[in-house]
Amino acid sequence: MLVLSRKADQRIAIGNDVWITVLKIVGNRVKVGIDAPDSRQIMRGELVPERSVGAVRPIARRAK
């Protein structure tokens, strides 16, 4: 696992088409924004069943 430190308004690139932006940090909570193509499935970790990682369908479409 790669571990990175970021401050508010800093970004992380994943490949050429996914960007993670730290939007806000308050106490022990971090709000992140994810810019990715619609073809990329993005889910919170606690919603992905352990045995079906890679076979999970999106629960809802992302807001545009």
Residue pairs with C-beta under 8 A, 6 or more apart in sequence:
4 12
6 12
6 22
7 22
7 25
8 22
8 23
8 24
8 25
9 21
9 22
9 23
10 21
10 22
11 19
11 20
11 21
11 22
12 19
12 20
12 21
13 19
14 20
17 36
17 37
17 40
18 34
18 35
18 36
18 40
19 34
19 35
19 36
20 32
20 33
20 34
21 32
21 33
21 34
21 35
22 30
22 31
22 32
23 31
23 32
23 33
24 30
24 31
25 31
34 42
36 42
38 62
41 56
41 57
41 58
42 58
42 62
43 56
43 58
43 59
47 59
48 56
49 56
